[in-house]
């Protein structure tokens, strides 16, 4: 499972190379399920590779 989460984190990382994206856009680009996406984002956040910005309606993710 750890290996798969790391692979999914790589997919998310690649999708963020073009700039900040909202969760729905990342999910669409990576074709990950909600749980897979959140685990991958957690992985990247723990490593200090991404930041979250936004408001009550939208949350954007961006590479650091």
PDBQT receptor file of N, H, CA, C and O in Angstrom, charges set to zero:
ATOM      1  N   UNK A   1       0.824  -1.196   0.000  1.00  0.00    +0.000 N 
ATOM      2  CA  UNK A   1       0.000   0.000   0.000  1.00  0.00    +0.000 C 
ATOM      3  C   UNK A   1       0.868   1.261   0.000  1.00  0.00    +0.000 C 
ATOM      4  O   UNK A   1       0.544   2.229  -0.688  1.00  0.00    +0.000 OA
ATOM      5  N   UNK A   2       1.941   1.263   0.744  1.00  0.00    +0.000 N 
ATOM      6  H   UNK A   2       2.205   0.477   1.303  1.00  0.00    +0.000 HD
ATOM      7  CA  UNK A   2       2.827   2.431   0.810  1.00  0.00    +0.000 C 
ATOM      8  C   UNK A   2       3.392   2.744  -0.572  1.00  0.00    +0.000 C 
ATOM      9  O   UNK A   2       3.492   3.908  -0.962  1.00  0.00    +0.000 OA
ATOM     10  N   UNK A   3       3.758   1.705  -1.304  1.00  0.00    +0.000 N 
ATOM     11  H   UNK A   3       3.677   0.760  -0.988  1.00  0.00    +0.000 HD
ATOM     12  CA  UNK A   3       4.302   1.904  -2.651  1.00  0.00    +0.000 C 
ATOM     13  C   UNK A   3       3.270   2.562  -3.554  1.00  0.00    +0.000 C 
ATOM     14  O   UNK A   3       3.601   3.469  -4.317  1.00  0.00    +0.000 OA
ATOM     15  N   UNK A   4       2.013   2.109  -3.474  1.00  0.00    +0.000 N 
ATOM     16  H   UNK A   4       1.744   1.371  -2.854  1.00  0.00    +0.000 HD
ATOM     17  CA  UNK A   4       0.948   2.661  -4.316  1.00  0.00    +0.000 C 
ATOM     18  C   UNK A   4       0.681   4.124  -3.958  1.00  0.00    +0.000 C 
ATOM     19  O   UNK A   4       0.451   4.943  -4.847  1.00  0.00    +0.000 OA
ATOM     20  N   UNK A   5       0.707   4.455  -2.680  1.00  0.00    +0.000 N 
ATOM     21  H   UNK A   5       0.893   3.789  -1.958  1.00  0.00    +0.000 HD
ATOM     22  CA  UNK A   5       0.506   5.845  -2.264  1.00  0.00    +0.000 C 
ATOM     23  C   UNK A   5       1.619   6.719  -2.831  1.00  0.00    +0.000 C 
ATOM     24  O   UNK A   5       1.358   7.825  -3.304  1.00  0.00    +0.000 OA
ATOM     25  N   UNK A   6       2.853   6.235  -2.789  1.00  0.00    +0.000 N 
ATOM     26  H   UNK A   6       3.066   5.336  -2.405  1.00  0.00    +0.000 HD
ATOM     27  CA  UNK A   6       3.979   6.971  -3.363  1.00  0.00    +0.000 C 
ATOM     28  C   UNK A   6       3.837   7.162  -4.861  1.00  0.00    +0.000 C 
ATOM     29  O   UNK A   6       4.134   8.234  -5.387  1.00  0.00    +0.000 OA
ATOM     30  N   UNK A   7       3.384   6.126  -5.549  1.00  0.00    +0.000 N 
ATOM     31  H   UNK A   7       3.142   5.255  -5.122  1.00  0.00    +0.000 HD
ATOM     32  CA  UNK A   7       3.156   6.232  -6.997  1.00  0.00    +0.000 C 
ATOM     33  C   UNK A   7       2.075   7.266  -7.287  1.00  0.00    +0.000 C 
ATOM     34  O   UNK A   7       2.218   8.077  -8.203  1.00  0.00    +0.000 OA
ATOM     35  N   UNK A   8       1.002   7.240  -6.516  1.00  0.00    +0.000 N 
ATOM     36  H   UNK A   8       0.887   6.582  -5.772  1.00  0.00    +0.000 HD
ATOM     37  CA  UNK A   8      -0.075   8.211  -6.698  1.00  0.00    +0.000 C 
ATOM     38  C   UNK A   8       0.398   9.629  -6.380  1.00  0.00    +0.000 C 
ATOM     39  O   UNK A   8      -0.028  10.587  -7.025  1.00  0.00    +0.000 OA
ATOM     40  N   UNK A   9       1.272   9.762  -5.391  1.00  0.00    +0.000 N 
ATOM     41  H   UNK A   9       1.618   8.984  -4.867  1.00  0.00    +0.000 HD
ATOM     42  CA  UNK A   9       1.852  11.081  -5.081  1.00  0.00    +0.000 C 
ATOM     43  C   UNK A   9       2.632  11.597  -6.285  1.00  0.00    +0.000 C 
ATOM     44  O   UNK A   9       2.624  12.795  -6.568  1.00  0.00    +0.000 OA
ATOM     45  N   UNK A  10       3.297  10.700  -6.986  1.00  0.00    +0.000 N 
ATOM     46  H   UNK A  10       3.302   9.727  -6.756  1.00  0.00    +0.000 HD
ATOM     47  CA  UNK A  10       4.004  11.082  -8.207  1.00  0.00    +0.000 C 
ATOM     48  C   UNK A  10       3.062  11.569  -9.280  1.00  0.00    +0.000 C 
ATOM     49  O   UNK A  10       3.374  12.522  -9.993  1.00  0.00    +0.000 OA
ATOM     50  N   UNK A  11       1.902  10.925  -9.409  1.00  0.00    +0.000 N 
ATOM     51  H   UNK A  11       1.648  10.150  -8.830  1.00  0.00    +0.000 HD
ATOM     52  CA  UNK A  11       0.898  11.376 -10.384  1.00  0.00    +0.000 C 
ATOM     53  C   UNK A  11       0.408  12.778 -10.043  1.00  0.00    +0.000 C 
ATOM     54  O   UNK A  11       0.261  13.629 -10.921  1.00  0.00    +0.000 OA
ATOM     55  N   UNK A  12       0.158  13.003  -8.764  1.00  0.00    +0.000 N 
ATOM     56  H   UNK A  12       0.277  12.312  -8.051  1.00  0.00    +0.000 HD
ATOM     57  CA  UNK A  12      -0.303  14.327  -8.324  1.00  0.00    +0.000 C 
ATOM     58  C   UNK A  12       0.787  15.361  -8.563  1.00  0.00    +0.000 C 
ATOM     59  O   UNK A  12       0.513  16.456  -9.055  1.00  0.00    +0.000 OA
ATOM     60  N   UNK A  13       2.018  15.016  -8.218  1.00  0.00    +0.000 N 
ATOM     61  H   UNK A  13       2.240  14.126  -7.818  1.00  0.00    +0.000 HD
ATOM     62  CA  UNK A  13       3.160  15.911  -8.425  1.00  0.00    +0.000 C 
ATOM     63  C   UNK A  13       3.236  16.332  -9.897  1.00  0.00    +0.000 C 
ATOM     64  O   UNK A  13       3.387  17.514 -10.205  1.00  0.00    +0.000 OA
ATOM     65  N   UNK A  14       3.132  15.359 -10.792  1.00  0.00    +0.000 N 
ATOM     66  H   UNK A  14       3.009  14.398 -10.542  1.00  0.00    +0.000 HD
ATOM     67  CA  UNK A  14       3.198  15.651 -12.231  1.00  0.00    +0.000 C 
ATOM     68  C   UNK A  14       2.059  16.548 -12.676  1.00  0.00    +0.000 C 
ATOM     69  O   UNK A  14       2.261  17.434 -13.506  1.00  0.00    +0.000 OA
ATOM     70  N   UNK A  15       0.871  16.338 -12.142  1.00  0.00    +0.000 N 
ATOM     71  H   UNK A  15       0.707  15.618 -11.468  1.00  0.00    +0.000 HD
ATOM     72  CA  UNK A  15      -0.268  17.164 -12.551  1.00  0.00    +0.000 C 
ATOM     73  C   UNK A  15      -0.130  18.601 -12.058  1.00  0.00    +0.000 C 
ATOM     74  O   UNK A  15      -0.713  19.515 -12.640  1.00  0.00    +0.000 OA
ATOM     75  N   UNK A  16       0.644  18.805 -10.984  1.00  0.00    +0.000 N 
ATOM     76  H   UNK A  16       1.118  18.062 -10.511  1.00  0.00    +0.000 HD
ATOM     77  CA  UNK A  16       0.830  20.154 -10.433  1.00  0.00    +0.000 C 
ATOM     78  C   UNK A  16       2.003  20.901 -11.057  1.00  0.00    +0.000 C 
ATOM     79  O   UNK A  16       2.259  22.049 -10.692  1.00  0.00    +0.000 OA
ATOM     80  N   UNK A  17       2.706  20.290 -11.972  1.00  0.00    +0.000 N 
ATOM     81  H   UNK A  17       2.497  19.358 -12.269  1.00  0.00    +0.000 HD
ATOM     82  CA  UNK A  17       3.848  20.937 -12.623  1.00  0.00    +0.000 C 
ATOM     83  C   UNK A  17       3.437  22.198 -13.390  1.00  0.00    +0.000 C 
ATOM     84  O   UNK A  17       4.256  23.095 -13.589  1.00  0.00    +0.000 OA
ATOM     85  N   UNK A  18       2.181  22.270 -13.819  1.00  0.00    +0.000 N 
ATOM     86  H   UNK A  18       1.515  21.542 -13.657  1.00  0.00    +0.000 HD
ATOM     87  CA  UNK A  18       1.707  23.422 -14.595  1.00  0.00    +0.000 C 
ATOM     88  C   UNK A  18       1.105  24.517 -13.729  1.00  0.00    +0.000 C 
ATOM     89  O   UNK A  18       0.570  25.493 -14.256  1.00  0.00    +0.000 OA
ATOM     90  N   UNK A  19       1.181  24.374 -12.412  1.00  0.00    +0.000 N 
ATOM     91  H   UNK A  19       1.615  23.582 -11.984  1.00  0.00    +0.000 HD
ATOM     92  CA  UNK A  19       0.655  25.407 -11.527  1.00  0.00    +0.000 C 
ATOM     93  C   UNK A  19      -0.414  24.875 -10.591  1.00  0.00    +0.000 C 
ATOM     94  O   UNK A  19      -0.760  23.694 -10.610  1.00  0.00    +0.000 OA
ATOM     95  N   UNK A  20      -0.929  25.787  -9.769  1.00  0.00    +0.000 N 
ATOM     96  H   UNK A  20      -0.648  26.746  -9.753  1.00  0.00    +0.000 HD
ATOM     97  CA  UNK A  20      -1.927  25.435  -8.763  1.00  0.00    +0.000 C 
ATOM     98  C   UNK A  20      -3.180  24.879  -9.409  1.00  0.00    +0.000 C 
ATOM     99  O   UNK A  20      -3.595  25.324 -10.479  1.00  0.00    +0.000 OA
ATOM    100  N   UNK A  21      -3.775  23.903  -8.745  1.00  0.00    +0.000 N 
ATOM    101  H   UNK A  21      -3.438  23.542  -7.876  1.00  0.00    +0.000 HD
ATOM    102  CA  UNK A  21      -5.017  23.300  -9.230  1.00  0.00    +0.000 C 
ATOM    103  C   UNK A  21      -5.955  23.039  -8.061  1.00  0.00    +0.000 C 
ATOM    104  O   UNK A  21      -5.518  22.869  -6.923  1.00  0.00    +0.000 OA
ATOM    105  N   UNK A  22      -7.231  23.009  -8.354  1.00  0.00    +0.000 N 
ATOM    106  H   UNK A  22      -7.586  23.147  -9.278  1.00  0.00    +0.000 HD
ATOM    107  CA  UNK A  22      -8.262  22.683  -7.380  1.00  0.00    +0.000 C 
ATOM    108  C   UNK A  22      -8.381  21.169  -7.300  1.00  0.00    +0.000 C 
ATOM    109  O   UNK A  22      -8.005  20.472  -8.243  1.00  0.00    +0.000 OA
ATOM    110  N   UNK A  23      -8.899  20.648  -6.190  1.00  0.00    +0.000 N 
ATOM    111  H   UNK A  23      -9.204  21.214  -5.425  1.00  0.00    +0.000 HD
ATOM    112  CA  UNK A  23      -9.001  19.201  -5.992  1.00  0.00    +0.000 C 
ATOM    113  C   UNK A  23      -9.646  18.483  -7.176  1.00  0.00    +0.000 C 
ATOM    114  O   UNK A  23      -9.145  17.458  -7.638  1.00  0.00    +0.000 OA
ATOM    115  N   UNK A  24     -10.757  19.029  -7.661  1.00  0.00    +0.000 N 
ATOM    116  H   UNK A  24     -11.164  19.862  -7.286  1.00  0.00    +0.000 HD
ATOM    117  CA  UNK A  24     -11.470  18.369  -8.762  1.00  0.00    +0.000 C 
ATOM    118  C   UNK A  24     -10.605  18.256 -10.016  1.00  0.00    +0.000 C 
ATOM    119  O   UNK A  24     -10.658  17.248 -10.721  1.00  0.00    +0.000 OA
ATOM    120  N   UNK A  25      -9.821  19.276 -10.288  1.00  0.00    +0.000 N 
ATOM    121  H   UNK A  25      -9.779  20.095  -9.716  1.00  0.00    +0.000 HD
ATOM    122  CA  UNK A  25      -8.947  19.257 -11.465  1.00  0.00    +0.000 C 
ATOM    123  C   UNK A  25      -7.846  18.214 -11.306  1.00  0.00    +0.000 C 
ATOM    124  O   UNK A  25      -7.494  17.525 -12.264  1.00  0.00    +0.000 OA
ATOM    125  N   UNK A  26      -7.302  18.100 -10.093  1.00  0.00    +0.000 N 
ATOM    126  H   UNK A  26      -7.587  18.660  -9.315  1.00  0.00    +0.000 HD
ATOM    127  CA  UNK A  26      -6.259  17.099  -9.839  1.00  0.00    +0.000 C 
ATOM    128  C   UNK A  26      -6.848  15.702  -9.983  1.00  0.00    +0.000 C 
ATOM    129  O   UNK A  26      -6.245  14.817 -10.590  1.00  0.00    +0.000 OA
ATOM    130  N   UNK A  27      -8.034  15.520  -9.417  1.00  0.00    +0.000 N 
ATOM    131  H   UNK A  27      -8.524  16.239  -8.924  1.00  0.00    +0.000 HD
ATOM    132  CA  UNK A  27      -8.696  14.210  -9.490  1.00  0.00    +0.000 C 
ATOM    133  C   UNK A  27      -8.953  13.823 -10.944  1.00  0.00    +0.000 C 
ATOM    134  O   UNK A  27      -8.734  12.676 -11.333  1.00  0.00    +0.000 OA
ATOM    135  N   UNK A  28      -9.410  14.771 -11.736  1.00  0.00    +0.000 N 
ATOM    136  H   UNK A  28      -9.588  15.703 -11.420  1.00  0.00    +0.000 HD
ATOM    137  CA  UNK A  28      -9.683  14.504 -13.149  1.00  0.00    +0.000 C 
ATOM    138  C   UNK A  28      -8.395  14.188 -13.904  1.00  0.00    +0.000 C 
ATOM    139  O   UNK A  28      -8.364  13.268 -14.721  1.00  0.00    +0.000 OA
ATOM    140  N   UNK A  29      -7.341  14.941 -13.637  1.00  0.00    +0.000 N 
ATOM    141  H   UNK A  29      -7.366  15.689 -12.973  1.00  0.00    +0.000 HD
ATOM    142  CA  UNK A  29      -6.075  14.755 -14.342  1.00  0.00    +0.000 C 
ATOM    143  C   UNK A  29      -5.410  13.429 -13.994  1.00  0.00    +0.000 C 
ATOM    144  O   UNK A  29      -4.792  12.793 -14.847  1.00  0.00    +0.000 OA
ATOM    145  N   UNK A  30      -5.540  13.015 -12.729  1.00  0.00    +0.000 N 
ATOM    146  H   UNK A  30      -6.042  13.532 -12.036  1.00  0.00    +0.000 HD
ATOM    147  CA  UNK A  30      -4.858  11.800 -12.278  1.00  0.00    +0.000 C 
ATOM    148  C   UNK A  30      -5.726  10.557 -12.344  1.00  0.00    +0.000 C 
ATOM    149  O   UNK A  30      -5.221   9.434 -12.311  1.00  0.00    +0.000 OA
ATOM    150  N   UNK A  31      -7.041  10.761 -12.437  1.00  0.00    +0.000 N 
ATOM    151  H   UNK A  31      -7.451  11.673 -12.464  1.00  0.00    +0.000 HD
ATOM    152  CA  UNK A  31      -8.006   9.657 -12.434  1.00  0.00    +0.000 C 
ATOM    153  C   UNK A  31      -7.956   8.829 -11.147  1.00  0.00    +0.000 C 
ATOM    154  O   UNK A  31      -8.246   7.633 -11.154  1.00  0.00    +0.000 OA
ATOM    155  N   UNK A  32      -7.583   9.484 -10.044  1.00  0.00    +0.000 N 
ATOM    156  H   UNK A  32      -7.348  10.456 -10.038  1.00  0.00    +0.000 HD
ATOM    157  CA  UNK A  32      -7.534   8.813  -8.749  1.00  0.00    +0.000 C 
ATOM    158  C   UNK A  32      -8.891   8.902  -8.059  1.00  0.00    +0.000 C 
ATOM    159  O   UNK A  32      -9.646   9.853  -8.261  1.00  0.00    +0.000 OA
ATOM    160  N   UNK A  33      -9.187   7.894  -7.242  1.00  0.00    +0.000 N 
ATOM    161  H   UNK A  33      -8.574   7.121  -7.078  1.00  0.00    +0.000 HD
ATOM    162  CA  UNK A  33     -10.379   7.932  -6.397  1.00  0.00    +0.000 C 
ATOM    163  C   UNK A  33     -10.103   8.895  -5.253  1.00  0.00    +0.000 C 
ATOM    164  O   UNK A  33      -8.950   9.234  -4.984  1.00  0.00    +0.000 OA
ATOM    165  N   UNK A  34     -11.175   9.342  -4.570  1.00  0.00    +0.000 N 
ATOM    166  H   UNK A  34     -12.112   9.066  -4.788  1.00  0.00    +0.000 HD
ATOM    167  CA  UNK A  34     -11.021  10.309  -3.475  1.00  0.00    +0.000 C 
ATOM    168  C   UNK A  34      -9.988   9.855  -2.452  1.00  0.00    +0.000 C 
ATOM    169  O   UNK A  34      -9.082  10.615  -2.110  1.00  0.00    +0.000 OA
ATOM    170  N   UNK A  35     -10.113   8.639  -1.965  1.00  0.00    +0.000 N 
ATOM    171  H   UNK A  35     -10.850   8.022  -2.242  1.00  0.00    +0.000 HD
ATOM    172  CA  UNK A  35      -9.197   8.148  -0.937  1.00  0.00    +0.000 C 
ATOM    173  C   UNK A  35      -7.761   8.140  -1.438  1.00  0.00    +0.000 C 
ATOM    174  O   UNK A  35      -6.847   8.532  -0.712  1.00  0.00    +0.000 OA
ATOM    175  N   UNK A  36      -7.557   7.701  -2.663  1.00  0.00    +0.000 N 
ATOM    176  H   UNK A  36      -8.299   7.383  -3.253  1.00  0.00    +0.000 HD
ATOM    177  CA  UNK A  36      -6.208   7.668  -3.242  1.00  0.00    +0.000 C 
ATOM    178  C   UNK A  36      -5.632   9.075  -3.358  1.00  0.00    +0.000 C 
ATOM    179  O   UNK A  36      -4.456   9.298  -3.071  1.00  0.00    +0.000 OA
ATOM    180  N   UNK A  37      -6.467  10.022  -3.779  1.00  0.00    +0.000 N 
ATOM    181  H   UNK A  37      -7.423   9.841  -4.011  1.00  0.00    +0.000 HD
ATOM    182  CA  UNK A  37      -6.021  11.406  -3.929  1.00  0.00    +0.000 C 
ATOM    183  C   UNK A  37      -5.631  11.998  -2.581  1.00  0.00    +0.000 C 
ATOM    184  O   UNK A  37      -4.576  12.619  -2.455  1.00  0.00    +0.000 OA
ATOM    185  N   UNK A  38      -6.473  11.809  -1.581  1.00  0.00    +0.000 N 
ATOM    186  H   UNK A  38      -7.330  11.304  -1.683  1.00  0.00    +0.000 HD
ATOM    187  CA  UNK A  38      -6.195  12.385  -0.269  1.00  0.00    +0.000 C 
ATOM    188  C   UNK A  38      -4.945  11.782   0.366  1.00  0.00    +0.000 C 
ATOM    189  O   UNK A  38      -4.172  12.491   1.010  1.00  0.00    +0.000 OA
ATOM    190  N   UNK A  39      -4.743  10.478   0.189  1.00  0.00    +0.000 N 
ATOM    191  H   UNK A  39      -5.371   9.902  -0.334  1.00  0.00    +0.000 HD
ATOM    192  CA  UNK A  39      -3.528   9.855   0.709  1.00  0.00    +0.000 C 
ATOM    193  C   UNK A  39      -2.287  10.411   0.012  1.00  0.00    +0.000 C 
ATOM    194  O   UNK A  39      -1.270  10.673   0.654  1.00  0.00    +0.000 OA
ATOM    195  N   UNK A  40      -2.379  10.589  -1.309  1.00  0.00    +0.000 N 
ATOM    196  H   UNK A  40      -3.205  10.377  -1.831  1.00  0.00    +0.000 HD
ATOM    197  CA  UNK A  40      -1.249  11.137  -2.071  1.00  0.00    +0.000 C 
ATOM    198  C   UNK A  40      -0.959  12.580  -1.655  1.00  0.00    +0.000 C 
ATOM    199  O   UNK A  40       0.202  12.966  -1.514  1.00  0.00    +0.000 OA
ATOM    200  N   UNK A  41      -2.015  13.374  -1.458  1.00  0.00    +0.000 N 
ATOM    201  H   UNK A  41      -2.957  13.060  -1.572  1.00  0.00    +0.000 HD
ATOM    202  CA  UNK A  41      -1.827  14.753  -1.017  1.00  0.00    +0.000 C 
ATOM    203  C   UNK A  41      -1.224  14.793   0.377  1.00  0.00    +0.000 C 
ATOM    204  O   UNK A  41      -0.372  15.635   0.660  1.00  0.00    +0.000 OA
ATOM    205  N   UNK A  42      -1.651  13.902   1.240  1.00  0.00    +0.000 N 
ATOM    206  H   UNK A  42      -2.343  13.218   1.010  1.00  0.00    +0.000 HD
ATOM    207  CA  UNK A  42      -1.075  13.822   2.579  1.00  0.00    +0.000 C 
ATOM    208  C   UNK A  42       0.403  13.494   2.536  1.00  0.00    +0.000 C 
ATOM    209  O   UNK A  42       1.199  14.065   3.281  1.00  0.00    +0.000 OA
ATOM    210  N   UNK A  43       0.763  12.579   1.665  1.00  0.00    +0.000 N 
ATOM    211  H   UNK A  43       0.117  12.115   1.059  1.00  0.00    +0.000 HD
ATOM    212  CA  UNK A  43       2.170  12.189   1.478  1.00  0.00    +0.000 C 
ATOM    213  C   UNK A  43       2.995  13.414   1.089  1.00  0.00    +0.000 C 
ATOM    214  O   UNK A  43       4.030  13.702   1.691  1.00  0.00    +0.000 OA
ATOM    215  N   UNK A  44       2.512  14.133   0.064  1.00  0.00    +0.000 N 
ATOM    216  H   UNK A  44       1.671  13.900  -0.425  1.00  0.00    +0.000 HD
ATOM    217  CA  UNK A  44       3.245  15.304  -0.424  1.00  0.00    +0.000 C 
ATOM    218  C   UNK A  44       3.273  16.433   0.613  1.00  0.00    +0.000 C 
ATOM    219  O   UNK A  44       4.274  17.138   0.743  1.00  0.00    +0.000 OA
ATOM    220  N   UNK A  45       2.179  16.597   1.341  1.00  0.00    +0.000 N 
ATOM    221  H   UNK A  45       1.366  16.025   1.235  1.00  0.00    +0.000 HD
ATOM    222  CA  UNK A  45       2.133  17.638   2.372  1.00  0.00    +0.000 C 
ATOM    223  C   UNK A  45       3.106  17.312   3.498  1.00  0.00    +0.000 C 
ATOM    224  O   UNK A  45       3.796  18.201   3.998  1.00  0.00    +0.000 OA
ATOM    225  N   UNK A  46       3.166  16.061   3.895  1.00  0.00    +0.000 N 
ATOM    226  H   UNK A  46       2.605  15.339   3.489  1.00  0.00    +0.000 HD
ATOM    227  CA  UNK A  46       4.076  15.642   4.976  1.00  0.00    +0.000 C 
ATOM    228  C   UNK A  46       5.529  15.882   4.586  1.00  0.00    +0.000 C 
ATOM    229  O   UNK A  46       6.364  16.208   5.430  1.00  0.00    +0.000 OA
ATOM    230  N   UNK A  47       5.820  15.717   3.304  1.00  0.00    +0.000 N 
ATOM    231  H   UNK A  47       5.142  15.452   2.619  1.00  0.00    +0.000 HD
ATOM    232  CA  UNK A  47       7.180  15.950   2.815  1.00  0.00    +0.000 C 
ATOM    233  C   UNK A  47       7.465  17.432   2.575  1.00  0.00    +0.000 C 
ATOM    234  O   UNK A  47       8.588  17.796   2.224  1.00  0.00    +0.000 OA
ATOM    235  N   UNK A  48       6.461  18.287   2.759  1.00  0.00    +0.000 N 
ATOM    236  H   UNK A  48       5.549  17.991   3.044  1.00  0.00    +0.000 HD
ATOM    237  CA  UNK A  48       6.637  19.721   2.558  1.00  0.00    +0.000 C 
ATOM    238  C   UNK A  48       6.743  20.110   1.095  1.00  0.00    +0.000 C 
ATOM    239  O   UNK A  48       7.370  21.117   0.765  1.00  0.00    +0.000 OA
ATOM    240  N   UNK A  49       6.137  19.322   0.215  1.00  0.00    +0.000 N 
ATOM    241  H   UNK A  49       5.628  18.504   0.484  1.00  0.00    +0.000 HD
ATOM    242  CA  UNK A  49       6.251  19.562  -1.227  1.00  0.00    +0.000 C 
ATOM    243  C   UNK A  49       5.108  20.397  -1.796  1.00  0.00    +0.000 C 
ATOM    244  O   UNK A  49       5.219  20.924  -2.903  1.00  0.00    +0.000 OA
ATOM    245  N   UNK A  50       3.994  20.524  -1.039  1.00  0.00    +0.000 N 
ATOM    246  H   UNK A  50       3.904  20.096  -0.139  1.00  0.00    +0.000 HD
ATOM    247  CA  UNK A  50       2.833  21.254  -1.537  1.00  0.00    +0.000 C 
ATOM    248  C   UNK A  50       2.306  22.204  -0.473  1.00  0.00    +0.000 C 
ATOM    249  O   UNK A  50       2.581  22.051   0.718  1.00  0.00    +0.000 OA
ATOM    250  N   UNK A  51       1.540  23.190  -0.935  1.00  0.00    +0.000 N 
ATOM    251  H   UNK A  51       1.317  23.314  -1.901  1.00  0.00    +0.000 HD
ATOM    252  CA  UNK A  51       0.826  24.090  -0.031  1.00  0.00    +0.000 C 
ATOM    253  C   UNK A  51      -0.630  24.134  -0.462  1.00  0.00    +0.000 C 
ATOM    254  O   UNK A  51      -0.966  23.836  -1.608  1.00  0.00    +0.000 OA
ATOM    255  N   UNK A  52      -1.477  24.506   0.469  1.00  0.00    +0.000 N 
ATOM    256  H   UNK A  52      -1.204  24.747   1.400  1.00  0.00    +0.000 HD
ATOM    257  CA  UNK A  52      -2.908  24.614   0.213  1.00  0.00    +0.000 C 
ATOM    258  C   UNK A  52      -3.320  26.068   0.392  1.00  0.00    +0.000 C 
ATOM    259  O   UNK A  52      -2.925  26.712   1.364  1.00  0.00    +0.000 OA
ATOM    260  N   UNK A  53      -4.104  26.584  -0.530  1.00  0.00    +0.000 N 
ATOM    261  H   UNK A  53      -4.425  26.061  -1.320  1.00  0.00    +0.000 HD
ATOM    262  CA  UNK A  53      -4.645  27.935  -0.438  1.00  0.00    +0.000 C 
ATOM    263  C   UNK A  53      -6.092  27.891  -0.899  1.00  0.00    +0.000 C 
ATOM    264  O   UNK A  53      -6.520  26.922  -1.526  1.00  0.00    +0.000 OA
ATOM    265  N   UNK A  54      -6.837  28.925  -0.592  1.00  0.00    +0.000 N 
ATOM    266  H   UNK A  54      -6.490  29.712  -0.082  1.00  0.00    +0.000 HD
ATOM    267  CA  UNK A  54      -8.206  28.990  -1.081  1.00  0.00    +0.000 C 
ATOM    268  C   UNK A  54      -9.130  29.641  -0.091  1.00  0.00    +0.000 C 
ATOM    269  O   UNK A  54      -8.716  30.380   0.803  1.00  0.00    +0.000 OA
ATOM    270  N   UNK A  55     -10.411  29.339  -0.281  1.00  0.00    +0.000 N 
ATOM    271  H   UNK A  55     -10.747  28.739  -1.007  1.00  0.00    +0.000 HD
ATOM    272  CA  UNK A  55     -11.450  29.895   0.568  1.00  0.00    +0.000 C 
ATOM    273  C   UNK A  55     -12.429  28.786   0.953  1.00  0.00    +0.000 C 
ATOM    274  O   UNK A  55     -12.110  27.604   0.827  1.00  0.00    +0.000 OA
ATOM    275  N   UNK A  56     -13.611  29.163   1.417  1.00  0.00    +0.000 N 
ATOM    276  H   UNK A  56     -13.870  30.123   1.518  1.00  0.00    +0.000 HD
ATOM    277  CA  UNK A  56     -14.588  28.172   1.871  1.00  0.00    +0.000 C 
ATOM    278  C   UNK A  56     -15.111  27.287   0.735  1.00  0.00    +0.000 C 
ATOM    279  O   UNK A  56     -15.532  26.157   0.983  1.00  0.00    +0.000 OA
ATOM    280  N   UNK A  57     -15.092  27.775  -0.482  1.00  0.00    +0.000 N 
ATOM    281  H   UNK A  57     -14.750  28.693  -0.683  1.00  0.00    +0.000 HD
ATOM    282  CA  UNK A  57     -15.663  27.031  -1.606  1.00  0.00    +0.000 C 
ATOM    283  C   UNK A  57     -14.634  26.219  -2.382  1.00  0.00    +0.000 C 
ATOM    284  O   UNK A  57     -14.958  25.156  -2.912  1.00  0.00    +0.000 OA
ATOM    285  N   UNK A  58     -13.415  26.702  -2.455  1.00  0.00    +0.000 N 
ATOM    286  H   UNK A  58     -13.152  27.565  -2.024  1.00  0.00    +0.000 HD
ATOM    287  CA  UNK A  58     -12.386  26.036  -3.248  1.00  0.00    +0.000 C 
ATOM    288  C   UNK A  58     -11.071  25.965  -2.476  1.00  0.00    +0.000 C 
ATOM    289  O   UNK A  58     -10.702  26.893  -1.756  1.00  0.00    +0.000 OA
ATOM    290  N   UNK A  59     -10.383  24.857  -2.641  1.00  0.00    +0.000 N 
ATOM    291  H   UNK A  59     -10.682  24.103  -3.226  1.00  0.00    +0.000 HD
ATOM    292  CA  UNK A  59      -9.046  24.709  -2.092  1.00  0.00    +0.000 C 
ATOM    293  C   UNK A  59      -8.112  24.383  -3.232  1.00  0.00    +0.000 C 
ATOM    294  O   UNK A  59      -8.349  23.443  -3.989  1.00  0.00    +0.000 OA
ATOM    295  N   UNK A  60      -7.054  25.155  -3.357  1.00  0.00    +0.000 N 
ATOM    296  H   UNK A  60      -6.861  25.919  -2.741  1.00  0.00    +0.000 HD
ATOM    297  CA  UNK A  60      -6.072  24.937  -4.396  1.00  0.00    +0.000 C 
ATOM    298  C   UNK A  60      -4.818  24.323  -3.801  1.00  0.00    +0.000 C 
ATOM    299  O   UNK A  60      -4.438  24.612  -2.667  1.00  0.00    +0.000 OA
ATOM    300  N   UNK A  61      -4.196  23.482  -4.581  1.00  0.00    +0.000 N 
ATOM    301  H   UNK A  61      -4.504  23.247  -5.502  1.00  0.00    +0.000 HD
ATOM    302  CA  UNK A  61      -2.944  22.837  -4.188  1.00  0.00    +0.000 C 
ATOM    303  C   UNK A  61      -1.870  23.321  -5.139  1.00  0.00    +0.000 C 
ATOM    304  O   UNK A  61      -2.095  23.434  -6.344  1.00  0.00    +0.000 OA
ATOM    305  N   UNK A  62      -0.689  23.610  -4.586  1.00  0.00    +0.000 N 
ATOM    306  H   UNK A  62      -0.506  23.519  -3.607  1.00  0.00    +0.000 HD
ATOM    307  CA  UNK A  62       0.413  24.130  -5.394  1.00  0.00    +0.000 C 
ATOM    308  C   UNK A  62       1.719  23.546  -4.898  1.00  0.00    +0.000 C 
ATOM    309  O   UNK A  62       1.895  23.324  -3.700  1.00  0.00    +0.000 OA
ATOM    310  N   UNK A  63       2.628  23.300  -5.816  1.00  0.00    +0.000 N 
ATOM    311  H   UNK A  63       2.485  23.480  -6.789  1.00  0.00    +0.000 HD
ATOM    312  CA  UNK A  63       3.961  22.841  -5.441  1.00  0.00    +0.000 C 
ATOM    313  C   UNK A  63       4.713  23.960  -4.744  1.00  0.00    +0.000 C 
ATOM    314  O   UNK A  63       4.543  25.131  -5.084  1.00  0.00    +0.000 OA
ATOM    315  N   UNK A  64       5.539  23.612  -3.777  1.00  0.00    +0.000 N 
ATOM    316  H   UNK A  64       5.678  22.661  -3.500  1.00  0.00    +0.000 HD
ATOM    317  CA  UNK A  64       6.347  24.602  -3.056  1.00  0.00    +0.000 C 
ATOM    318  C   UNK A  64       7.565  24.934  -3.879  1.00  0.00    +0.000 C 
ATOM    319  O   UNK A  64       8.388  25.749  -3.463  1.00  0.00    +0.000 OA
TER     320      UNK A  64
